């Protein structure tokens, strides 16, 4: 704890709503502004640039590096996948009406894969903009976040179906129910040999291996409402506590540590690990938080994650 430092950096007007965050191929941080309908870029030297989208109602949520050197993001309010180059050129691919895309990730097949919150589907977008959709075998699932797993498949949280879905690149879907009822899975991230996820309603973290075996870990504060999660270089994962106003860490053995954010009610959402090992979190109050971990969190894993 004594070696962990968190600083907050003003980014935008508080009403803009920083939400998703990722590290781009240019080494900068790229952030979605969900309420303002925009994208922000924070350069390594601290310079900030912002772009407004063509539709204020677009509600950009999750952003990820694409296979083409650009950044891709979901536009949950107007059913599109947005694209922005590192120079700031914007474009978009239309998705089926009513999709409500949330999570997005580059798959092992070199395509973009997204979760359709409102359509009980996941989708695939090729480099040329061709869209294919694959229905989920459950209704009212509220597909939320996606990750490219260590097994060559895509993994998706089904928030209202209380399950994790494994999606092959051929569109074949297997659904794994969670042991805890009404857990509300949201964030998901590929780890070293397994996939981490959060259970926002249960106050727990989970880990699922490629065979579907699930382990769950209760948080010290069960009311913390964990939201997003990202793997760390040491075999564990970092996550945000939306309700607890904290950043947390879980190690490969399930041990959990938490770190309070400096500003109360900061509303931490997405997070990313920078090349130097620091952890960046988007705060909906209009800021970014940078956490410098202790040296042990920057080390390579001592053993593989089961």
SEMAR-843930 format. One record per residue (C-alpha): residue number from 1; residue in one letter; x, y, z. Coordinates in Angstrom, 2 decimals. Layout:
% residues N
BADO seq type      px      py      pz
BADO NUM    A       X       Y       Z
...
END
This chain:
% residues 306
BADO seq type      px      py      pz
BADO   1    X    0.00    0.00    0.00
BADO   2    X    2.78    2.43    0.85
BADO   3    X    4.25    2.03   -2.64
BADO   4    X    0.96    2.69   -4.45
BADO   5    X    0.30    6.23   -5.62
BADO   6    X   -2.89    7.47   -7.29
BADO   7    X   -3.12   10.85   -8.96
BADO   8    X   -6.08   12.38  -10.77
BADO   9    X   -5.76   14.36  -13.99
BADO  10    X   -8.47   16.70  -15.32
BADO  11    X   -9.61   15.59  -18.77
BADO  12    X  -12.93   17.17  -19.76
BADO  13    X  -15.97   18.97  -18.48
BADO  14    X  -17.60   16.79  -15.79
BADO  15    X  -20.70   16.46  -17.95
BADO  16    X  -18.76   14.76  -20.77
BADO  17    X  -18.58   11.45  -18.92
BADO  18    X  -15.27    9.64  -19.55
BADO  19    X  -16.19    5.95  -19.71
BADO  20    X  -14.07    3.52  -21.78
BADO  21    X  -10.29    3.75  -22.05
BADO  22    X   -7.54    1.93  -23.91
BADO  23    X   -3.92    2.36  -24.96
BADO  24    X   -3.65    3.06  -28.68
BADO  25    X   -0.99    1.90  -31.12
BADO  26    X    0.52    5.39  -30.86
BADO  27    X    1.14    4.97  -27.12
BADO  28    X   -1.56    7.49  -26.21
BADO  29    X   -4.63    6.91  -24.05
BADO  30    X   -7.94    6.96  -25.95
BADO  31    X  -11.14    7.62  -24.01
BADO  32    X  -14.85    7.57  -24.85
BADO  33    X  -16.97   10.50  -23.63
BADO  34    X  -20.33    8.83  -23.24
BADO  35    X  -22.47   11.88  -22.39
BADO  36    X  -20.80   14.33  -24.75
BADO  37    X  -20.73   11.97  -27.73
BADO  38    X  -16.99   12.30  -28.25
BADO  39    X  -13.52   10.78  -28.09
BADO  40    X  -10.49   12.09  -26.21
BADO  41    X   -6.79   11.37  -26.70
BADO  42    X   -4.19   11.91  -24.00
BADO  43    X   -0.64   11.88  -25.37
BADO  44    X    2.29   10.57  -23.31
BADO  45    X    3.35   14.21  -22.79
BADO  46    X   -0.10   15.06  -21.34
BADO  47    X   -1.48   16.88  -24.37
BADO  48    X   -5.26   16.37  -24.67
BADO  49    X   -7.30   16.44  -27.89
BADO  50    X  -11.02   15.78  -28.25
BADO  51    X  -13.32   15.03  -31.19
BADO  52    X  -17.11   15.31  -31.36
BADO  53    X  -19.06   12.59  -33.15
BADO  54    X  -21.64   13.32  -35.81
BADO  55    X  -24.55   12.45  -33.48
BADO  56    X  -24.84   13.75  -29.90
BADO  57    X  -27.00   10.74  -29.05
BADO  58    X  -24.29    8.27  -30.12
BADO  59    X  -23.28    7.34  -26.52
BADO  60    X  -19.82    5.87  -27.18
BADO  61    X  -18.97    3.22  -24.58
BADO  62    X  -16.04    0.85  -25.12
BADO  63    X  -12.94    1.55  -27.23
BADO  64    X  -10.27   -0.88  -28.42
BADO  65    X   -7.29   -0.95  -30.80
BADO  66    X   -8.36   -2.35  -34.15
BADO  67    X   -6.53   -4.67  -36.52
BADO  68    X   -5.93   -1.78  -38.92
BADO  69    X   -3.97    0.59  -36.66
BADO  70    X   -7.07    2.66  -35.81
BADO  71    X   -9.24    2.75  -32.69
BADO  72    X  -12.76    1.26  -32.81
BADO  73    X  -15.55    1.99  -30.38
BADO  74    X  -19.19    1.10  -29.80
BADO  75    X  -21.88    3.72  -30.34
BADO  76    X  -24.60    2.34  -28.11
BADO  77    X  -27.07    5.13  -28.82
BADO  78    X  -27.23    4.91  -32.61
BADO  79    X  -26.22    1.31  -33.41
BADO  80    X  -22.81    1.82  -34.97
BADO  81    X  -19.20    0.89  -34.57
BADO  82    X  -17.14    4.04  -34.70
BADO  83    X  -13.59    4.24  -36.02
BADO  84    X  -10.99    6.92  -35.40
BADO  85    X   -7.47    6.94  -36.80
BADO  86    X   -4.55    8.08  -34.68
BADO  87    X   -4.66   11.31  -36.73
BADO  88    X   -8.29   11.87  -35.71
BADO  89    X  -10.20   10.90  -38.88
BADO  90    X  -13.65    9.59  -37.96
BADO  91    X  -15.93    7.09  -39.70
BADO  92    X  -18.50    4.48  -38.70
BADO  93    X  -20.06    1.14  -39.69
BADO  94    X  -23.83    0.80  -39.33
BADO  95    X  -25.07   -2.21  -37.34
BADO  96    X  -28.58   -3.70  -37.38
BADO  97    X  -31.17   -1.40  -35.83
BADO  98    X  -31.77   -2.11  -32.16
BADO  99    X  -28.36   -3.68  -31.56
BADO 100    X  -27.25   -1.39  -28.72
BADO 101    X  -23.57   -2.37  -28.95
BADO 102    X  -21.53   -2.30  -25.74
BADO 103    X  -18.28   -4.27  -25.58
BADO 104    X  -15.93   -4.53  -28.57
BADO 105    X  -12.62   -6.29  -29.13
BADO 106    X  -10.36   -7.39  -31.94
BADO 107    X  -10.71  -11.13  -32.37
BADO 108    X   -8.04  -13.70  -33.21
BADO 109    X   -9.44  -13.77  -36.76
BADO 110    X   -8.52  -10.11  -37.34
BADO 111    X  -12.12   -8.88  -37.21
BADO 112    X  -13.95   -6.65  -34.71
BADO 113    X  -16.39   -8.46  -32.44
BADO 114    X  -19.09   -6.65  -30.45
BADO 115    X  -21.78   -7.47  -27.89
BADO 116    X  -25.36   -6.50  -28.74
BADO 117    X  -26.97   -5.45  -25.45
BADO 118    X  -30.45   -5.04  -26.88
BADO 119    X  -30.45   -7.75  -29.54
BADO 120    X  -29.41  -10.97  -27.76
BADO 121    X  -26.57  -11.31  -30.22
BADO 122    X  -22.88  -10.87  -30.82
BADO 123    X  -21.54   -9.53  -34.09
BADO 124    X  -18.48   -9.53  -36.29
BADO 125    X  -17.26   -6.67  -38.51
BADO 126    X  -14.66   -7.42  -41.18
BADO 127    X  -12.00   -4.95  -42.27
BADO 128    X  -14.15   -4.04  -45.29
BADO 129    X  -17.14   -3.21  -43.07
BADO 130    X  -19.12   -6.42  -43.68
BADO 131    X  -21.33   -7.19  -40.66
BADO 132    X  -22.36  -10.67  -39.52
BADO 133    X  -24.53  -11.35  -36.47
BADO 134    X  -24.85  -14.48  -34.36
BADO 135    X  -27.84  -15.03  -32.07
BADO 136    X  -27.31  -16.02  -28.45
BADO 137    X  -29.20  -19.11  -27.26
BADO 138    X  -30.87  -17.15  -24.43
BADO 139    X  -33.31  -14.23  -24.50
BADO 140    X  -33.02  -11.08  -22.42
BADO 141    X  -29.30  -11.80  -21.96
BADO 142    X  -28.09   -8.16  -22.09
BADO 143    X  -24.73   -9.04  -23.64
BADO 144    X  -22.29   -6.56  -22.15
BADO 145    X  -18.50   -6.79  -22.52
BADO 146    X  -16.21   -8.90  -24.71
BADO 147    X  -12.66  -10.21  -24.54
BADO 148    X  -10.46  -12.27  -26.84
BADO 149    X   -9.61  -15.32  -24.76
BADO 150    X   -6.38  -17.31  -24.54
BADO 151    X   -8.07  -20.21  -26.37
BADO 152    X   -8.70  -18.49  -29.72
BADO 153    X  -12.35  -17.72  -28.90
BADO 154    X  -14.31  -14.63  -27.82
BADO 155    X  -15.78  -14.41  -24.33
BADO 156    X  -18.81  -12.28  -23.48
BADO 157    X  -20.62  -11.44  -20.24
BADO 158    X  -24.39  -11.97  -20.31
BADO 159    X  -25.47   -9.58  -17.59
BADO 160    X  -29.15  -10.51  -17.23
BADO 161    X  -28.73  -14.17  -18.15
BADO 162    X  -26.18  -14.47  -15.31
BADO 163    X  -23.72  -16.31  -17.50
BADO 164    X  -20.51  -16.11  -19.52
BADO 165    X  -20.65  -17.01  -23.20
BADO 166    X  -17.83  -18.50  -25.23
BADO 167    X  -18.11  -17.58  -28.91
BADO 168    X  -16.04  -19.36  -31.52
BADO 169    X  -14.86  -17.41  -34.55
BADO 170    X  -17.38  -19.48  -36.53
BADO 171    X  -20.17  -18.03  -34.39
BADO 172    X  -20.77  -21.17  -32.32
BADO 173    X  -21.89  -20.15  -28.80
BADO 174    X  -21.58  -22.05  -25.52
BADO 175    X  -23.16  -20.54  -22.38
BADO 176    X  -21.73  -21.11  -18.90
BADO 177    X  -24.13  -20.19  -16.04
BADO 178    X  -22.55  -18.60  -12.97
BADO 179    X  -22.64  -20.40   -9.60
BADO 180    X  -23.98  -17.28   -7.83
BADO 181    X  -27.55  -16.31   -8.68
BADO 182    X  -28.26  -12.79   -9.99
BADO 183    X  -24.54  -11.93   -9.96
BADO 184    X  -24.78   -9.52  -12.93
BADO 185    X  -21.48  -10.07  -14.81
BADO 186    X  -20.17   -6.99  -16.67
BADO 187    X  -16.44   -6.47  -17.29
BADO 188    X  -14.36   -9.30  -18.77
BADO 189    X  -10.67   -9.61  -19.64
BADO 190    X   -8.34  -12.30  -20.95
BADO 191    X   -5.70  -13.39  -18.46
BADO 192    X   -2.84  -15.85  -18.61
BADO 193    X   -4.66  -19.08  -19.52
BADO 194    X   -8.10  -18.02  -18.24
BADO 195    X  -10.64  -15.21  -18.42
BADO 196    X  -11.39  -12.81  -15.56
BADO 197    X  -14.78  -11.14  -15.07
BADO 198    X  -16.63   -9.04  -12.49
BADO 199    X  -20.02   -9.62  -10.88
BADO 200    X  -21.43   -6.15  -10.29
BADO 201    X  -24.56   -7.24   -8.41
BADO 202    X  -22.85   -9.85   -6.21
BADO 203    X  -19.73   -7.90   -5.28
BADO 204    X  -17.48  -10.64   -6.58
BADO 205    X  -14.80  -11.39   -9.15
BADO 206    X  -14.72  -14.54  -11.23
BADO 207    X  -12.36  -16.54  -13.38
BADO 208    X  -13.32  -19.09  -16.03
BADO 209    X  -10.96  -21.44  -17.83
BADO 210    X  -11.37  -22.58  -21.45
BADO 211    X  -13.19  -25.74  -20.29
BADO 212    X  -15.80  -23.66  -18.47
BADO 213    X  -14.67  -24.21  -14.88
BADO 214    X  -15.53  -21.15  -12.78
BADO 215    X  -14.00  -19.78   -9.58
BADO 216    X  -15.53  -16.82   -7.70
BADO 217    X  -13.87  -14.45   -5.22
BADO 218    X  -15.88  -12.28   -2.84
BADO 219    X  -14.72   -8.68   -2.51
BADO 220    X  -13.97   -7.22    0.93
BADO 221    X  -16.85   -4.78    0.29
BADO 222    X  -19.73   -6.74   -1.24
BADO 223    X  -21.53   -3.47   -2.07
BADO 224    X  -18.57   -2.16   -4.15
BADO 225    X  -20.25   -2.84   -7.55
BADO 226    X  -17.18   -3.89   -9.57
BADO 227    X  -17.49   -2.70  -13.14
BADO 228    X  -14.48   -3.16  -15.46
BADO 229    X  -11.45   -5.45  -15.34
BADO 230    X   -8.12   -5.77  -17.16
BADO 231    X   -5.31   -8.31  -16.82
BADO 232    X   -2.00   -7.24  -15.33
BADO 233    X    1.52   -8.34  -16.33
BADO 234    X    1.93  -10.45  -13.17
BADO 235    X   -0.92  -12.92  -13.84
BADO 236    X   -3.65  -11.14  -11.87
BADO 237    X   -6.04   -8.37  -12.80
BADO 238    X   -7.03   -4.81  -11.95
BADO 239    X  -10.68   -3.81  -11.62
BADO 240    X  -12.80   -0.78  -10.79
BADO 241    X  -15.26   -0.50   -7.91
BADO 242    X  -17.94    1.83   -9.20
BADO 243    X  -19.87    1.83   -5.92
BADO 244    X  -16.83    1.64   -3.65
BADO 245    X  -14.89    4.47   -5.35
BADO 246    X  -11.79    2.33   -5.52
BADO 247    X   -9.39    0.52   -7.83
BADO 248    X   -8.81   -3.08   -6.85
BADO 249    X   -6.34   -5.81   -7.66
BADO 250    X   -6.66   -9.59   -7.56
BADO 251    X   -3.60  -11.83   -7.77
BADO 252    X   -3.50  -15.28   -9.43
BADO 253    X   -4.42  -16.93   -6.11
BADO 254    X   -7.50  -14.75   -5.57
BADO 255    X   -6.01  -12.40   -2.98
BADO 256    X   -7.57   -8.94   -3.23
BADO 257    X   -6.25   -5.48   -2.40
BADO 258    X   -8.11   -2.20   -2.86
BADO 259    X   -6.99    1.43   -3.23
BADO 260    X   -9.21    4.43   -2.51
BADO 261    X   -9.54    7.13   -5.15
BADO 262    X   -8.66   10.65   -3.95
BADO 263    X  -12.00   12.24   -4.94
BADO 264    X  -15.25   10.93   -3.44
BADO 265    X  -17.94    9.67   -5.83
BADO 266    X  -15.54    9.76   -8.80
BADO 267    X  -17.47    7.01  -10.63
BADO 268    X  -14.61    4.86  -11.97
BADO 269    X  -15.46    2.92  -15.11
BADO 270    X  -13.05    1.51  -17.72
BADO 271    X   -9.37    0.98  -17.10
BADO 272    X   -6.19    0.15  -19.02
BADO 273    X   -2.63   -0.85  -18.20
BADO 274    X   -0.04    1.37  -19.91
BADO 275    X    3.25    0.02  -21.29
BADO 276    X    5.07    1.24  -18.17
BADO 277    X    2.73   -0.81  -15.95
BADO 278    X    0.74    2.10  -14.56
BADO 279    X   -3.03    1.66  -14.39
BADO 280    X   -5.32    4.30  -15.88
BADO 281    X   -9.01    4.61  -15.03
BADO 282    X  -11.69    6.77  -16.63
BADO 283    X  -13.65    8.72  -14.01
BADO 284    X  -17.09    9.88  -15.06
BADO 285    X  -16.58   13.14  -13.15
BADO 286    X  -14.35   14.30  -16.02
BADO 287    X  -10.93   13.03  -14.94
BADO 288    X   -8.50   10.18  -15.36
BADO 289    X   -6.85    8.42  -12.43
BADO 290    X   -3.32    7.04  -12.72
BADO 291    X   -2.26    4.34  -10.26
BADO 292    X    1.41    3.43   -9.94
BADO 293    X    1.52   -0.13   -8.61
BADO 294    X    4.08   -1.53   -6.18
BADO 295    X    7.01   -3.31   -7.85
BADO 296    X    5.47   -6.75   -7.20
BADO 297    X    2.58   -5.89   -9.53
BADO 298    X    4.99   -5.17  -12.37
BADO 299    X    6.82   -8.51  -12.17
BADO 300    X    6.21  -11.42  -14.53
BADO 301    X    3.93  -14.16  -13.17
BADO 302    X    5.60  -16.68  -10.87
BADO 303    X    3.37  -19.48  -12.18
BADO 304    X    0.76  -19.94  -14.91
BADO 305    X   -2.85  -19.10  -14.09
BADO 306    X   -4.93  -22.28  -14.01
END
